[in-house]
Amino acid sequence: MALESFPSRTTKPLAALSFDFGTQSIGVAFGQSISGTARPVCVLKANDGIPDWEQVGSVIAEWSPDVLVIGLPYNLDGTESELLKRAIKFGNRLNGRFHKPCYGMDERLSSRAAIEQVMEESGSMTKKSDIDDIAAQIILENWFSEFKRQVENIR
């Protein structure tokens, strides 16, 4: 089952958690649609794409989002990747376990943008896990930008 991009016909402000899905780690960010901003929250460890679901539940309980946004890793040419299918499955599992609406956001180049942001801020790159939550932040800010356009079209 594919993930929808946005809630249909809603104009209310939303708080959201986003997830940058990976097989070894999953970045998480939180934000809200009023300002369209997000901030990195944490990086969850994963074992072949499977997180500690109790840890995921704790993060969701702590931040109380209205919706969950999953980064969708399409290939650069727009075709579907194997990781995309797994990210969609992850989003569907989040919805099934935590009963929160899950939406997908094209995340092409979010990791590259996160690396560039870390390099610009610190002047060096430490390890890959340092960018997963920043990538989730970028995914969520992009989603808020598109969500804002959707809301403006409804009005």
N, C-alpha and C positions, 0 to 999 in steps of 0.2 A: 504494500500500500504506500503510495506516494504521500509526501507531506505537503499540505497547502502552504502558500506563501504568507498569507495574512488572514486575520479574522474577517469574516464577511460582515459588512454593514455595521461596524462599530466605530464610534468616534470618541469613546471614553479613553482617558489616559490609561496606559498600561505599564506595569512593572514587569520586567522580564529577566530571566536567566538565559544566557546563551552558552552553548557547548561547542567547542572545537574538537570534534571527534577524532581520535587516533587509536591505533591498536595498542600502543604502549602508554599513552597518557591522553587525558581529556582536559582541555583548558575550559575554565568557567569564568564568566563575567556577569555582572549585574548592572542594570540601568533602568531608566524610566523614559517614557515617550514624551513627557512634557518638555524636558530639555533636550531630549534626543542624545543624551550622553550615557556612557557606560564606564565601568571600571573593572579591572581584573579582580577576581575573587580568589581563585586557587587553581591548582593543577591536580587532578585526580589520577592516580595510577590505574592502569588497565592491564589486563592479562588477555592478550589477543582480542582487544576491543571490549572486553567485559570488565566493567568497573566493580568496585565494592558497592553494591546497591544500598547498603546501610549508610555509607558515607555520602552517596548521592542524595539519599533521603534527608540526611542531616543538613546538607547545604540548602536543599529546597525548603526545609522547615525554617531554617535560620533567615532566609531572604524573602520568603513568602511571595514569590512571583505570581502574577496573573497568568502568564504564558511562558513557554519554553521555546527557545529558538535554536535550531540545530544547523551548524554549518554544513553545507552540501558540497563535497569536494568533486566537482566536475573536472574533467580533463580540460586543459587550456583551450582546446578546440571546441568545447561545449559538449563533447560526447560523455556518456556515462562511464564511470570508473567502477571497479570492484569495491573500492572504499566508499563510493557514493551509496551503493546498495547497503553496505554495512551501517553507514551513518543513518540512513532512512530507517533501517531495522532498529537501531539504537533509539531514534526518536519515537518510534511506535512502542517500544518497550517502556520508555519514560512515560508516555501517555497512559499505557496500560497499568503501570505500577503506581503512578502518583496522581492520575486523573487530572492532569493539567493539559490544556490545549498545547500542541506542539506544532511549530511552523518551521519551514526550511528556508535557508538563505544561501544563495550561491556564494561560496567562499573562495573562489579562485583568486589567488595572489594575496590572500589575507596573511598567510605565514610570511611571505616575502615582505609585506608591509610591516609586520611585527618585527622582523629582523632589522629592517631599516630603522624603525623607531628605537629599538634597543641600542643599535649602533650609534644613532644620533645622540641619544641621551647619555650613554655611558662611555662611548668611544671604543667599546670592545664587545665581543660576544662570548658569553660563558657557555652554557650548554643549551641544547634544544628545548628542554622543558621550561626554560625561562621565557619562551615566547608563546607557549600554548594559551595561557590566560590572556595575553595581549592580543593574540589572534582572535580569541573569543570576544574580546572588547571591540575589535574592529568589525567583526561579523555583526555584532549587536548594533553598533552605531550605524552601519550600513542598512541594517534591517529597519531601524527607527526612521532613517531618512526616507526609505521607500514607503514605510507605513504612513508617514506624514503625507506623502503624495497621494496615497490611497484615501486617506481621511479627507483631504482637500477635494478629491474628486467626488466623494459621497455628498459633501455639503453643497 
